[in-house]
Amino acid sequence: MTTQPFPLKEHKEFHQVDMGQGWRVPPGYPEGIEQKILAGRLDEVKGEGSRTRLLRFLPGARTEKPFVHDYWEEVYLLEGDLIVGDRSPETYPAHTYACRPPGVFHGPFKSEMGCLLLEIHYYETTLR
């Protein structure tokens, strides 16, 4: 049996999430898009770990170019609208889900009304 060199996530029981504090603009994102880490840690330099986060777009917020990363990403649109793409944009309502493997280009993104996303990011090596 091998030991887990990087903890998957910390143990957290049910607790109230303070939606008014702790929001930060993630690296590489413009103002108006903020994250709140709920659990875990993703080390993109070492390519290990996992995290669960909330990502919110304030009304009118947008990214300028597509994203691509080397980890898995699951996204659930909890509330609001999310517009994906520039050339032939598609608008998605609440309760829409995406699951992307590493290396997939996605975006850019925009939200007219604002939105709240639940995202789970993880490296395959973290799950082994």
C-alpha positions as CSV (number, residue, x, y, z in Angstrom):
1,M,0.0,0.0,0.0
2,T,1.4,3.4,-0.9
3,T,1.0,6.5,1.3
4,Q,-0.8,9.5,0.0
5,P,1.9,12.2,-0.3
6,F,-0.7,15.0,-0.7
7,P,-3.9,15.0,1.3
8,L,-6.9,14.8,-0.9
9,K,-9.0,17.2,1.2
10,E,-9.4,18.0,4.9
11,H,-12.3,16.5,6.9
12,K,-15.1,19.1,7.3
13,E,-18.5,18.4,8.8
14,F,-21.6,20.5,7.9
15,H,-21.1,24.1,8.6
16,Q,-22.6,27.4,7.5
17,V,-20.7,29.0,4.6
18,D,-20.3,32.7,5.1
19,M,-21.2,34.1,1.6
20,G,-20.4,37.6,2.6
21,Q,-16.6,37.2,3.3
22,G,-13.6,35.4,2.1
23,W,-14.0,36.0,-1.7
24,R,-10.8,36.6,-3.7
25,V,-10.1,37.2,-7.4
26,P,-8.3,34.0,-8.6
27,P,-4.9,34.4,-10.3
28,G,-5.5,35.1,-14.0
29,Y,-9.1,36.3,-13.7
30,P,-10.3,39.8,-14.1
31,E,-12.0,41.9,-11.3
32,G,-15.7,40.9,-11.0
33,I,-15.0,37.2,-10.8
34,E,-14.2,35.8,-7.3
35,Q,-13.6,32.5,-5.7
36,K,-14.2,31.1,-2.2
37,I,-12.3,27.9,-1.5
38,L,-14.5,25.4,0.4
39,A,-12.0,22.5,0.8
40,G,-8.7,21.2,-0.4
41,R,-5.7,22.6,-2.1
42,L,-4.6,22.4,-5.8
43,D,-0.9,22.6,-6.4
44,E,-0.6,23.5,-10.2
45,V,3.2,23.6,-10.0
46,K,3.5,20.0,-8.7
47,G,0.4,18.8,-10.5
48,E,-1.3,17.4,-7.4
49,G,-4.2,17.9,-5.1
50,S,-7.8,18.8,-5.4
51,R,-10.1,21.6,-4.4
52,T,-13.8,22.5,-4.2
53,R,-14.6,26.1,-4.7
54,L,-17.4,28.5,-5.3
55,L,-16.8,30.9,-8.2
56,R,-19.0,33.9,-8.8
57,F,-19.4,36.3,-11.6
58,L,-20.8,39.7,-10.8
59,P,-23.3,41.0,-13.4
60,G,-21.5,41.8,-16.6
61,A,-18.2,40.1,-15.6
62,R,-16.3,38.3,-18.4
63,T,-13.1,36.5,-19.2
64,E,-11.2,37.5,-22.3
65,K,-9.8,34.2,-23.6
66,P,-10.3,30.5,-23.3
67,F,-8.8,28.5,-20.4
68,V,-6.9,25.2,-20.6
69,H,-5.4,23.4,-17.6
70,D,-3.9,20.0,-16.7
71,Y,-6.5,18.9,-14.1
72,W,-10.0,17.6,-14.2
73,E,-12.8,20.1,-13.7
74,E,-16.4,19.6,-12.7
75,V,-18.7,22.7,-12.8
76,Y,-22.3,23.0,-11.6
77,L,-24.1,26.3,-12.3
78,L,-26.0,26.9,-9.1
79,E,-27.7,30.2,-10.0
80,G,-27.7,32.9,-12.7
81,D,-26.7,32.7,-16.3
82,L,-23.4,31.7,-17.9
83,I,-22.5,32.6,-21.5
84,V,-19.8,30.4,-23.1
85,G,-17.8,31.3,-26.2
86,D,-17.3,34.4,-28.4
87,R,-18.2,33.4,-32.0
88,S,-21.3,31.4,-31.4
89,P,-22.0,32.0,-27.7
90,E,-24.4,29.7,-25.8
91,T,-26.2,30.8,-22.7
92,Y,-26.7,28.3,-19.9
93,P,-29.2,28.6,-17.0
94,A,-29.0,27.4,-13.4
95,H,-28.7,23.6,-12.9
96,T,-26.3,23.1,-15.8
97,Y,-23.3,20.8,-15.4
98,A,-20.0,20.3,-17.2
99,C,-17.1,17.7,-16.6
100,R,-13.9,18.4,-18.5
101,P,-10.7,16.3,-18.7
102,P,-7.3,17.9,-18.7
103,G,-6.2,19.7,-21.8
104,V,-9.7,20.8,-23.0
105,F,-10.0,24.5,-24.1
106,H,-13.1,26.2,-22.7
107,G,-14.5,29.7,-22.6
108,P,-14.3,32.6,-22.6
109,F,-17.1,33.1,-20.2
110,K,-19.5,35.9,-19.4
111,S,-22.6,36.5,-17.2
112,E,-25.2,39.1,-17.8
113,M,-27.1,38.7,-14.5
114,G,-24.2,37.3,-12.5
115,C,-23.9,33.6,-11.5
116,L,-22.6,31.3,-8.9
117,L,-20.7,28.1,-9.8
118,L,-19.7,25.1,-7.7
119,E,-16.4,23.7,-9.1
120,I,-14.3,20.6,-8.2
121,H,-10.8,20.4,-9.6
122,Y,-8.5,17.5,-9.2
123,Y,-5.5,15.7,-10.7
124,E,-5.8,12.0,-11.6
125,T,-2.6,11.2,-9.7
126,T,-4.3,12.6,-6.5
127,L,-6.9,9.9,-6.7
128,R,-4.5,7.0,-7.0
